[in-house]
Each structure stands twice: as structure tokens, then as C-alpha cells.
Amino acid sequence: IYTTKASLVIVNADLELTGPVTCTLLRVASAEQAFAKLLELYNQIKLDKKGIAKEAFISTSAQIGKDVYVGEFAVVSDGATIGNNVKIYPQVYVGDNVIIGDNTTLFAGVKIYSDCSIGKHCIIHSGTVIGSDGFRFAPQNEGNKKIPQIGNVVIEDDVEIGANCAIDRATLGSTILRKGVKFDNFIHIAHNVEVGENCYFAAHTVVAGSTKIGKNCMTSGQVGIVGHLTIADGTIVTAQSGISKSINKSGEVLMGSPAFDANKY
């Protein structure tokens, strides 16, 4: 701060200077939060797109809200409902009967299979697939027979999903991402999983089918969670750990494969 050539610097209000500065100091309660807000405002301007490209396809039975952007070669299929201020970038596919809430952004190349529901203020990054088939087969004498996956995916409000993620549709019912979930890139969520509010998953986290994850959980990179488990609220899992049994105590920090208490590890 004493040598910067910036004209203005955002700082915490309680910063005590130990020498002269040439820049203007903007004192705020939290410099980090203020900086994040400025970046958000910048992004709103940078990404403020409206209008429907002539190369886009929108079904006549789809419902389109106000101030929507639909880019080149995007497809909005029969019966889809698109809210206000939604941004659908080029080459996005929105399947039949999909619902997308207000102020949600789908970046280029996102694919939303039929009957899935996405809430308000969501962000889904390029290459992500929502509603692909769950991985279920019935062993038979002549080979494994595919079990049809006729459920859907429900994504609640304020969810962000990184690039190249796969969220599988349920066999029956719904695969659910609750409000405020944040995913890094390369996350795989299997059929009938439920991820609780405000969970944060780092890259390469994989959750197998029918596992229920509580609120405010966090995983680091390359965490694997097997199927049909229950994970308590506030669970934290360190990188490359494997969860092989249900976690019943809230707020535990787990490490290793199979994972156990990080302090004991």
C-alpha cells in the first residue's frame, strides 16, 4: 500500500498506517466484501446481454419472460418456461418442460434434459449437464439391462455449478440441490442424491446414488462418497478422502480413505 501506483485502494476501516501513502483510501467495514461487490457490479455490466439471436430456436409452446437473452444456436424446447432476465448463451440446450427461474445464467454449451427445474439467481457454467441418466443396471443372464431413469433434477435458488459437472436425474422422484449450493468444476452427483443448503464442493467430488448430505457441508478436491449414506450438517472432508459410512455427528472434520476424525488421522 505504500508503494502501489493505484489511485484508490479499498481497505478495512481499522487499518492503521505506518507511513505515508499516495493513493486514496476507501475505508469500509470489510475490504474483501466490498471488493466482491464491486466485481459483482462489473460482471453485471459485462454480462448484461438481452435479445434473442435469429439463429436461436425457441419452441412456440415455450414461455419466455422479460429481458431474456438467448444466444446463437441455443435451443429452448417444447413446454419450457424461462423466467425474467434469464441469460441463455450460445449452444445451450433446454429440454422439454424445463423450468428456469428469474435471473439465472446458463453459459455456453450447458445441457438441461427434459423436466428438470432450476431456481432463481443460479449460475451454470459451460459443459455442465443437468438431468443425464442415473447409472443403474439390473444384472441378467444375458447381460445387464438398463433401468430407465424417469425422475428429474431440482435445483433451488442461488446455486452455482462449475464447468463440466454432471448432475444425474433420479430413477424416480428427484435429485435435489438445495438453496445456496456451490460446486466447483468436475463434480458428479448421482441419481436421487440430495445436497443440503449452502454446501461447498471442490473439484472432482463424487457422490454416489441416494446419499443425503446435510446443510453447510464442505468437501475438498477428489472426495468420494458412497451411496445410500446420510451425512450430518456441517461435515468437512479433506482432499482425496473416501466416505464409506454415514456421518451422524454434526461438524466433524474427516480425513483419509476410509475417512475418520482428522485429529486422529
Backbone bond lengths (Angstrom), bond angles and torsions (degrees), N, CA, C in turn:
res aa  C-N    CA-C-N  psi(-1)  N-CA   C-N-CA  omega(-1)  CA-C   N-CA-C  phi
1 I - - - 1.460 - - 1.527 111.49 -
2 Y 1.304 116.95 -22.25 1.468 120.74 -178.88 1.518 111.91 -86.97
3 T 1.310 118.08 -13.47 1.465 121.31 -178.99 1.523 113.35 -120.81
4 T 1.351 118.50 -7.06 1.451 120.34 -175.77 1.528 111.48 -63.15
5 K 1.327 115.34 148.31 1.472 121.31 175.52 1.527 111.11 -99.88
6 A 1.337 116.25 7.21 1.466 119.53 174.72 1.525 109.61 -65.86
7 S 1.325 116.45 148.13 1.464 119.85 -179.25 1.520 112.29 -83.68
8 L 1.348 116.72 -23.08 1.459 120.31 -178.27 1.521 108.67 -144.73
9 V 1.316 116.87 137.55 1.459 121.88 179.15 1.527 109.00 -130.21
10 I 1.336 115.59 131.01 1.461 121.24 175.93 1.522 108.26 -84.38
11 V 1.322 117.23 127.07 1.464 121.13 -178.44 1.526 109.63 -135.14
12 N 1.317 115.35 160.52 1.466 119.68 173.01 1.522 109.81 -66.35
13 A 1.307 115.87 147.70 1.468 120.95 -175.88 1.524 112.41 -61.50
14 D 1.325 117.14 -28.49 1.468 119.89 -175.49 1.530 113.24 -92.42
15 L 1.338 117.95 10.13 1.467 120.06 178.87 1.527 110.64 -62.39
16 E 1.325 116.36 128.79 1.468 121.79 176.55 1.524 108.95 -105.81
17 L 1.311 116.28 122.63 1.458 121.51 -178.03 1.525 110.86 -80.08
18 T 1.329 115.30 145.04 1.479 120.72 177.12 1.520 111.21 -115.14
19 G 1.320 116.79 8.87 1.457 120.71 178.15 1.511 109.59 -171.35
20 P 1.334 117.75 175.99 1.466 121.23 -179.11 1.521 111.80 -73.43
21 V 1.344 116.35 147.56 1.463 122.31 174.42 1.521 108.84 -126.10
22 T 1.333 115.80 149.30 1.469 120.46 -179.99 1.517 112.40 -98.27
23 C 1.332 117.26 -12.98 1.463 120.65 -178.20 1.528 110.60 -90.96
24 T 1.328 114.24 163.68 1.464 120.11 171.81 1.526 108.96 -82.55
25 L 1.314 116.71 134.29 1.458 121.65 178.57 1.526 109.46 -100.87
26 L 1.308 115.76 126.38 1.457 121.74 174.51 1.520 106.95 -103.29
27 R 1.326 116.13 104.08 1.465 121.11 -175.04 1.530 110.38 -88.56
28 V 1.326 115.64 126.89 1.460 122.15 -177.66 1.525 108.52 -135.52
29 A 1.328 115.53 167.40 1.467 119.47 -179.47 1.528 111.22 -63.22
30 S 1.327 117.35 -40.40 1.461 121.84 179.29 1.520 108.77 -140.16
31 A 1.328 116.76 111.29 1.460 120.71 179.89 1.531 111.29 -62.06
32 E 1.325 116.41 -38.81 1.460 119.50 -178.48 1.525 111.34 -64.35
33 Q 1.345 116.36 -44.34 1.462 119.51 179.83 1.520 111.54 -66.91
34 A 1.334 117.08 -38.74 1.460 120.42 179.09 1.527 110.93 -65.44
35 F 1.333 116.47 -41.06 1.455 121.56 178.09 1.517 110.63 -62.39
36 A 1.335 116.38 -43.18 1.460 120.53 178.14 1.530 110.90 -61.63
37 K 1.329 116.58 -39.08 1.460 120.19 179.55 1.523 111.07 -65.35
38 L 1.329 117.03 -41.06 1.457 120.26 178.10 1.532 110.99 -63.48
39 L 1.321 117.35 -42.06 1.463 120.24 178.09 1.528 110.78 -63.56
40 E 1.337 115.77 -37.32 1.461 119.88 177.48 1.526 110.72 -62.58
41 L 1.336 116.60 -43.68 1.465 120.89 178.65 1.528 110.64 -63.48
42 Y 1.329 115.97 -41.17 1.465 120.18 177.99 1.531 110.54 -60.94
43 N 1.328 115.84 -44.66 1.455 120.02 -179.88 1.523 112.04 -63.89
44 Q 1.332 116.58 -36.71 1.464 120.03 178.36 1.520 110.98 -60.38
45 I 1.325 116.17 -37.81 1.467 120.32 178.34 1.528 110.26 -73.71
46 K 1.327 115.97 -47.87 1.468 121.26 -177.31 1.523 112.52 -61.62
47 L 1.325 116.97 -39.51 1.464 121.59 -174.58 1.523 113.19 -100.88
48 D 1.312 116.82 14.78 1.468 120.28 -176.55 1.523 110.06 -80.21
49 K 1.309 116.07 83.67 1.459 122.13 -179.59 1.520 109.40 -108.47
50 K 1.323 115.40 142.78 1.466 121.21 176.83 1.520 108.83 -141.35
51 G 1.313 115.68 160.66 1.450 120.54 177.50 1.514 111.70 102.02
52 I 1.315 115.10 160.77 1.457 122.41 -177.56 1.516 108.77 -115.33
53 A 1.325 116.68 120.86 1.459 121.69 -179.23 1.532 109.90 -64.94
54 K 1.312 116.13 145.13 1.463 119.57 -179.46 1.522 111.89 -66.44
55 E 1.344 117.24 -22.22 1.469 120.68 179.12 1.527 112.71 -84.92
56 A 1.337 118.41 -4.95 1.467 121.19 178.43 1.524 109.96 -77.02
57 F 1.358 115.59 153.25 1.460 119.98 174.25 1.519 108.68 -114.86
58 I 1.327 116.09 125.04 1.463 121.61 176.52 1.523 107.61 -127.56
59 S 1.337 116.30 121.81 1.460 120.40 179.85 1.525 110.79 -60.68
60 T 1.313 115.09 146.96 1.470 119.72 178.22 1.519 112.00 -66.81
61 S 1.338 117.42 -18.91 1.470 119.98 179.55 1.530 112.39 -93.86
62 A 1.315 117.75 -1.14 1.466 120.95 176.92 1.525 110.30 -78.92
63 Q 1.340 116.37 149.02 1.467 122.07 176.82 1.520 108.57 -107.40
64 I 1.318 115.71 124.76 1.468 121.66 -174.84 1.523 109.02 -117.38
65 G 1.356 117.06 128.25 1.458 121.47 -179.63 1.516 113.01 -77.98
66 K 1.322 115.45 -166.54 1.463 122.20 -177.94 1.533 110.82 -85.34
67 D 1.332 115.26 149.42 1.471 123.21 173.26 1.524 112.26 55.42
68 V 1.303 116.07 41.00 1.466 122.05 -179.85 1.520 109.92 -89.18
69 Y 1.327 116.44 144.72 1.465 121.98 172.04 1.519 108.10 -111.73
70 V 1.334 116.61 129.44 1.465 122.41 173.71 1.518 106.90 -130.87
71 G 1.331 116.62 116.41 1.454 121.82 -174.65 1.512 114.06 -82.85
72 E 1.326 114.87 179.05 1.456 122.66 -177.22 1.531 111.89 -59.65
73 F 1.331 115.14 135.31 1.468 123.86 174.75 1.528 113.63 63.37
74 A 1.313 116.85 16.77 1.459 120.19 169.40 1.521 109.18 -77.77
75 V 1.350 115.80 152.13 1.459 121.31 -179.65 1.523 108.96 -125.83
76 V 1.326 116.54 127.74 1.462 122.64 172.47 1.526 106.47 -118.16
77 S 1.329 116.29 114.62 1.463 121.77 -166.43 1.525 112.55 -88.72
78 D 1.320 114.49 -178.18 1.463 122.49 -175.32 1.529 111.53 -57.82
79 G 1.324 115.49 134.31 1.453 121.47 173.10 1.514 115.49 74.39
80 A 1.320 118.44 3.45 1.468 120.55 179.00 1.521 110.44 -70.01
81 T 1.334 115.83 148.94 1.462 122.16 177.62 1.521 108.21 -122.82
82 I 1.323 116.16 118.84 1.460 122.99 -176.98 1.527 108.19 -113.70
83 G 1.337 117.39 123.32 1.459 121.61 -176.69 1.516 113.65 -75.99
84 N 1.325 116.17 -173.06 1.462 122.25 -179.66 1.532 110.96 -74.76
85 N 1.324 115.53 145.86 1.468 122.84 174.54 1.531 113.49 60.82
86 V 1.308 116.75 22.14 1.471 120.43 175.89 1.523 109.23 -76.49
87 K 1.335 115.78 142.31 1.465 120.96 177.99 1.525 109.04 -118.54
88 I 1.307 115.24 118.83 1.461 122.53 -179.13 1.519 107.07 -117.05
89 Y 1.300 116.89 106.36 1.460 122.18 -173.54 1.528 110.67 -77.98
90 P 1.343 117.41 169.64 1.463 120.50 -176.61 1.522 113.66 -54.71
91 Q 1.338 114.10 145.01 1.464 124.08 174.69 1.535 113.53 65.74
92 V 1.303 117.55 20.47 1.468 120.93 171.09 1.525 108.44 -79.89
93 Y 1.335 116.34 142.07 1.456 121.58 173.89 1.521 109.25 -114.47
94 V 1.333 116.63 122.81 1.463 123.49 176.14 1.523 106.94 -114.32
95 G 1.337 116.51 114.22 1.454 121.40 -173.06 1.518 114.15 -76.79
96 D 1.322 114.99 -179.68 1.460 121.94 -178.40 1.527 111.23 -58.96
97 N 1.327 115.59 135.78 1.467 123.88 171.51 1.534 113.51 63.90
98 V 1.304 118.19 16.25 1.467 121.36 176.11 1.525 109.43 -70.66
99 I 1.335 116.23 142.41 1.462 122.24 175.87 1.529 108.50 -114.63
100 I 1.320 116.55 128.50 1.463 121.89 177.58 1.523 108.42 -126.06
101 G 1.340 116.39 122.32 1.461 121.69 -174.95 1.517 113.70 -77.25
102 D 1.325 115.52 170.86 1.466 123.00 -177.51 1.531 111.94 -56.88
103 N 1.330 114.90 144.47 1.476 122.98 170.68 1.526 113.84 64.16
104 T 1.312 117.00 22.80 1.470 120.89 176.56 1.521 109.70 -93.07
105 T 1.345 115.72 144.61 1.464 122.12 179.87 1.517 110.11 -118.72
106 L 1.328 116.12 128.65 1.457 123.27 173.33 1.520 107.07 -113.67
107 F 1.324 117.19 110.38 1.457 120.36 -178.25 1.524 110.70 -76.84
108 A 1.323 116.18 169.90 1.464 122.97 -169.38 1.529 112.25 -52.74
109 G 1.324 115.12 133.07 1.455 120.48 173.01 1.510 116.02 84.44
110 V 1.310 119.00 4.72 1.471 120.62 175.63 1.532 109.08 -69.17
111 K 1.330 115.94 142.41 1.468 121.04 178.35 1.529 109.72 -122.57
112 I 1.311 116.51 122.15 1.466 122.30 178.89 1.528 108.12 -114.67
113 Y 1.338 116.79 110.48 1.463 119.87 -179.44 1.535 110.57 -71.30
114 S 1.315 115.17 169.26 1.466 122.77 -172.83 1.527 112.82 -58.93
115 D 1.327 114.53 147.82 1.473 124.80 169.80 1.522 114.64 70.12
116 C 1.322 118.22 8.25 1.465 120.23 177.76 1.529 110.35 -84.09
117 S 1.321 115.51 158.37 1.463 121.72 -176.93 1.522 109.99 -128.66
118 I 1.324 116.80 129.36 1.463 123.08 179.64 1.524 107.92 -123.56
119 G 1.327 116.07 133.06 1.458 121.08 -173.68 1.521 114.28 -79.23
120 K 1.330 114.81 -162.44 1.462 122.52 -178.87 1.533 110.57 -86.32
121 H 1.328 115.51 152.41 1.469 123.01 173.16 1.534 112.24 58.34
122 C 1.306 116.70 35.58 1.472 120.78 177.26 1.520 110.16 -97.32
123 I 1.334 115.90 156.21 1.460 122.77 175.49 1.523 107.17 -130.97
124 I 1.325 116.95 126.27 1.456 121.51 177.64 1.525 107.68 -126.36
125 H 1.324 116.44 123.31 1.456 121.43 -171.92 1.527 112.00 -90.99
126 S 1.312 114.38 167.00 1.460 122.69 -169.99 1.529 113.14 -55.60
127 G 1.318 114.46 142.99 1.454 120.98 174.61 1.514 115.20 84.46
128 T 1.314 117.67 -6.84 1.467 119.67 -178.84 1.527 110.69 -78.15
129 V 1.334 114.73 143.20 1.460 121.89 179.04 1.521 108.70 -118.62
130 I 1.316 116.05 125.12 1.460 122.80 178.81 1.522 108.34 -111.89
131 G 1.344 116.54 120.45 1.460 119.96 173.69 1.510 115.04 97.36
132 S 1.339 117.88 13.76 1.465 119.33 172.89 1.529 109.44 -65.01
133 D 1.312 117.24 161.71 1.464 121.19 -174.22 1.525 112.26 -63.23
134 G 1.325 115.35 139.29 1.448 120.41 167.30 1.521 110.38 -64.53
135 F 1.328 116.67 154.91 1.474 122.77 -173.35 1.520 108.99 -94.92
136 R 1.343 116.20 88.88 1.462 120.41 -178.12 1.524 109.93 -138.44
137 F 1.330 115.16 129.03 1.456 121.55 179.29 1.524 108.77 -138.23
138 A 1.322 115.38 146.10 1.462 121.43 178.85 1.523 108.69 -103.87
139 P 1.344 118.29 117.03 1.464 120.80 179.61 1.523 110.95 -62.32
140 Q 1.318 116.01 133.74 1.455 122.13 176.80 1.526 108.48 -137.60
141 N 1.334 116.42 166.86 1.457 120.20 -178.35 1.517 112.49 -59.02
142 E 1.326 115.97 -37.03 1.460 120.02 -177.92 1.526 112.79 -91.42
143 G 1.319 117.17 7.67 1.466 120.08 179.81 1.510 111.10 129.67
144 N 1.302 116.19 179.90 1.460 121.30 -178.64 1.522 110.75 -85.59
145 K 1.331 115.26 129.12 1.456 120.05 -179.71 1.526 109.96 -101.03
146 K 1.313 116.32 129.44 1.466 121.67 -179.23 1.520 111.13 -63.72
147 I 1.327 116.79 133.44 1.460 122.29 173.53 1.522 108.22 -92.84
148 P 1.337 118.38 118.11 1.463 120.13 -177.84 1.534 111.84 -57.09
149 Q 1.315 115.14 142.10 1.467 122.29 -179.13 1.527 108.14 -109.53
150 I 1.308 117.26 101.49 1.467 120.75 -170.12 1.526 112.48 -111.52
151 G 1.338 117.76 7.51 1.459 120.27 174.95 1.529 110.94 -82.05
152 N 1.333 115.84 -155.44 1.463 119.51 179.86 1.522 110.14 -147.14
153 V 1.312 115.77 -172.22 1.465 123.22 172.20 1.515 108.11 -119.00
154 V 1.332 116.95 133.13 1.464 122.74 175.07 1.523 108.25 -116.90
155 I 1.314 116.31 120.67 1.463 122.91 177.52 1.520 107.89 -114.66
156 E 1.320 116.84 121.35 1.462 120.42 -177.37 1.536 110.96 -82.50
157 D 1.332 117.26 -172.10 1.469 122.34 -173.08 1.525 112.32 -69.74
158 D 1.340 115.07 155.78 1.471 123.58 170.57 1.519 113.17 61.12
159 V 1.315 116.25 34.58 1.466 121.88 177.77 1.526 108.80 -99.08
160 E 1.330 116.98 138.26 1.463 121.22 171.94 1.520 109.15 -122.05
161 I 1.332 115.65 131.49 1.457 122.52 -179.34 1.518 107.92 -122.76
162 G 1.334 116.75 126.71 1.455 121.72 -177.05 1.518 113.17 -71.54
163 A 1.334 115.69 -170.51 1.455 121.48 -177.10 1.531 111.24 -76.76
164 N 1.335 114.54 147.46 1.470 122.56 171.63 1.529 113.25 58.09
165 C 1.312 116.54 40.09 1.465 121.66 172.76 1.527 109.28 -95.81
166 A 1.331 116.03 159.18 1.460 121.69 176.84 1.523 108.68 -132.00
167 I 1.312 116.15 119.76 1.466 122.59 178.55 1.528 106.63 -115.02
168 D 1.338 116.81 106.80 1.467 121.07 -173.45 1.523 111.72 -77.56
169 R 1.322 115.34 145.27 1.456 120.48 174.59 1.529 109.87 -72.85
170 A 1.316 115.87 157.86 1.458 121.94 -179.44 1.526 110.75 -75.41
171 T 1.333 115.17 155.16 1.459 119.65 171.20 1.527 108.89 -64.07
172 L 1.327 115.77 -53.79 1.467 124.26 168.14 1.515 106.55 -132.84
173 G 1.322 117.98 153.94 1.461 119.93 -178.94 1.516 111.48 77.28
174 S 1.356 116.42 -140.60 1.464 120.43 -172.17 1.521 112.09 -138.21
175 T 1.305 115.93 141.60 1.463 122.78 159.49 1.521 106.19 -82.99
176 I 1.357 118.99 131.88 1.463 120.57 -168.67 1.526 111.04 -128.40
177 L 1.327 115.62 130.82 1.457 122.67 167.21 1.519 106.58 -111.39
178 R 1.333 116.48 115.29 1.453 120.78 -175.85 1.541 111.77 -77.22
179 K 1.306 115.55 172.66 1.456 123.27 -174.21 1.533 112.01 -54.87
180 G 1.330 115.32 135.31 1.454 121.07 172.47 1.508 115.82 81.79
181 V 1.324 119.00 6.41 1.469 121.19 178.40 1.526 109.95 -66.07
182 K 1.336 116.78 139.53 1.465 122.03 178.46 1.523 108.95 -127.74
183 F 1.327 116.18 121.71 1.460 122.18 179.58 1.518 110.37 -113.92
184 D 1.319 115.95 137.50 1.456 123.66 168.80 1.538 108.67 -74.67
185 N 1.326 116.86 -169.28 1.463 121.19 176.26 1.534 111.08 -76.01
186 F 1.334 116.26 159.12 1.468 123.55 172.26 1.533 113.10 57.28
187 I 1.312 116.03 49.10 1.465 122.28 173.47 1.526 108.51 -102.19
188 H 1.333 116.93 137.52 1.456 120.30 175.04 1.524 109.28 -121.43
189 I 1.330 115.81 121.69 1.460 122.91 177.04 1.522 107.39 -114.76
190 A 1.332 116.72 119.93 1.461 121.23 -174.05 1.537 111.42 -83.78
191 H 1.324 114.92 178.69 1.467 121.53 -173.44 1.528 111.96 -61.93
192 N 1.332 114.88 139.40 1.466 124.42 173.82 1.530 114.23 66.03
193 V 1.312 118.05 14.34 1.464 120.76 173.29 1.522 108.86 -74.18
194 E 1.337 115.98 147.79 1.469 121.75 171.02 1.520 108.47 -124.30
195 V 1.343 115.76 122.84 1.463 122.01 178.49 1.525 107.81 -107.04
196 G 1.332 117.28 123.13 1.459 122.31 -173.80 1.528 113.98 -72.34
197 E 1.311 115.12 172.11 1.464 121.96 -176.55 1.526 112.07 -57.85
198 N 1.330 114.41 140.40 1.470 123.22 170.24 1.522 113.87 59.89
199 C 1.325 117.28 31.85 1.462 120.14 172.39 1.529 110.22 -81.86
200 Y 1.337 115.84 145.95 1.466 122.75 -179.90 1.529 107.86 -122.76
201 F 1.337 116.64 118.72 1.463 121.11 179.96 1.521 109.48 -116.75
202 A 1.338 117.03 125.29 1.455 121.17 174.34 1.529 110.41 -82.06
203 A 1.332 115.87 171.50 1.462 122.74 -169.84 1.528 113.24 -55.29
204 H 1.331 114.80 145.24 1.458 124.62 175.13 1.529 113.56 70.18
205 T 1.322 118.54 13.85 1.461 119.11 170.23 1.524 109.01 -69.38
206 V 1.341 115.77 135.52 1.463 122.15 -178.99 1.529 108.36 -129.15
207 V 1.333 116.36 129.06 1.466 121.77 178.46 1.517 108.64 -119.84
208 A 1.330 116.23 121.31 1.467 120.90 -178.05 1.530 111.30 -79.17
209 G 1.332 115.87 170.65 1.446 122.41 -166.65 1.517 116.25 -59.57
210 S 1.336 114.50 141.46 1.468 124.86 170.71 1.525 114.71 69.64
211 T 1.311 118.64 9.89 1.466 120.77 175.68 1.529 110.03 -78.26
212 K 1.342 115.91 140.86 1.455 122.57 -179.42 1.534 108.72 -111.97
213 I 1.317 116.67 120.07 1.454 122.35 -176.61 1.528 108.75 -109.84
214 G 1.319 116.44 132.63 1.456 121.74 -176.22 1.516 113.65 -73.62
215 K 1.334 115.77 -168.48 1.459 122.48 -178.80 1.532 111.08 -80.07
216 N 1.334 114.74 153.76 1.477 122.41 168.15 1.529 113.10 57.52
217 C 1.324 117.36 33.42 1.459 120.74 176.11 1.526 109.75 -89.72
218 M 1.332 115.77 154.72 1.458 121.10 -179.96 1.526 109.44 -136.46
219 T 1.331 116.26 137.03 1.458 120.64 172.79 1.518 109.22 -125.50
220 S 1.329 115.97 142.63 1.455 120.74 171.38 1.528 109.37 -87.90
221 G 1.333 116.87 -173.18 1.453 120.81 -172.80 1.520 113.81 -64.64
222 Q 1.323 115.21 145.17 1.461 124.61 172.40 1.530 113.27 61.27
223 V 1.302 116.89 35.64 1.467 121.05 173.50 1.525 109.25 -84.02
224 G 1.340 116.38 137.01 1.455 121.92 175.68 1.518 110.64 -118.15
225 I 1.325 116.74 133.70 1.461 122.23 179.77 1.519 107.87 -125.56
226 V 1.341 117.32 122.28 1.462 120.01 -176.77 1.529 110.29 -75.54
227 G 1.333 115.50 172.73 1.450 120.76 -171.29 1.518 114.81 -81.39
228 H 1.339 114.28 162.62 1.470 123.76 172.37 1.536 112.34 62.35
229 L 1.334 117.35 32.71 1.463 121.72 176.93 1.519 110.43 -106.48
230 T 1.347 114.46 167.46 1.466 122.32 170.05 1.519 107.14 -122.08
231 I 1.327 116.61 127.45 1.463 122.55 -178.80 1.526 108.36 -113.05
232 A 1.324 117.68 123.46 1.468 122.53 -174.45 1.528 111.87 -68.24
233 D 1.328 115.14 159.37 1.472 121.63 176.76 1.526 110.55 -55.81
234 G 1.341 115.43 144.33 1.456 120.80 171.80 1.511 115.86 72.82
235 T 1.319 118.21 12.87 1.461 120.74 178.66 1.527 110.33 -70.64
236 I 1.332 116.37 135.78 1.461 122.51 177.11 1.523 107.97 -119.04
237 V 1.336 116.62 131.20 1.459 121.23 -177.61 1.528 108.25 -124.64
238 T 1.339 116.18 127.55 1.465 120.47 -178.04 1.527 111.06 -80.16
239 A 1.337 115.41 169.70 1.458 121.65 -171.87 1.527 112.82 -59.82
240 Q 1.333 115.24 143.27 1.465 125.12 175.17 1.535 113.20 62.75
241 S 1.312 116.55 22.51 1.464 120.12 177.91 1.524 110.57 -88.01
242 G 1.344 115.20 156.39 1.449 121.16 177.30 1.513 111.04 -123.42
243 I 1.311 117.10 123.61 1.471 122.38 179.71 1.524 107.68 -97.48
244 S 1.341 115.62 116.04 1.468 120.40 -174.41 1.520 113.31 -112.69
245 K 1.332 117.56 -5.24 1.461 120.28 178.97 1.522 108.91 -146.55
246 S 1.318 116.77 162.47 1.469 121.53 -177.89 1.526 111.16 -62.70
247 I 1.343 114.85 147.64 1.464 122.37 177.20 1.520 107.07 -110.87
248 N 1.331 117.34 114.91 1.466 121.08 -172.47 1.522 113.79 -102.45
249 K 1.330 117.60 -17.44 1.459 121.77 -178.34 1.526 110.04 -98.56
250 S 1.328 116.43 126.06 1.469 120.96 -177.59 1.526 111.18 -68.93
251 G 1.336 114.97 147.64 1.455 121.38 170.50 1.506 116.33 78.69
252 E 1.317 119.02 12.55 1.467 120.76 179.70 1.528 110.98 -75.25
253 V 1.338 115.44 148.79 1.455 122.41 172.00 1.519 107.51 -110.18
254 L 1.324 116.65 121.19 1.464 122.12 -171.57 1.525 110.69 -117.59
255 M 1.344 114.83 150.33 1.455 120.29 -174.12 1.522 109.26 -151.22
256 G 1.327 117.13 144.98 1.449 120.98 174.78 1.516 113.15 98.30
257 S 1.333 115.60 177.26 1.454 121.06 179.60 1.525 109.46 -143.43
258 P 1.333 117.81 105.79 1.473 127.17 2.73 1.532 111.02 -70.21
259 A 1.319 115.84 145.32 1.460 120.85 -172.81 1.523 112.25 -75.42
260 F 1.327 115.55 144.38 1.469 121.48 171.61 1.523 107.87 -148.13
261 D 1.346 116.59 -179.13 1.459 121.96 -172.90 1.530 112.34 -48.47
262 A 1.327 116.88 128.26 1.458 121.29 -173.39 1.524 112.62 -63.37
263 N 1.325 117.78 -35.27 1.476 120.02 178.91 1.531 111.04 -65.36
264 K 1.319 116.91 -40.97 1.460 120.08 177.16 1.514 111.06 -67.98
265 Y 1.328 115.98 -35.01 1.461 120.56 177.54 1.535 109.81 -61.44
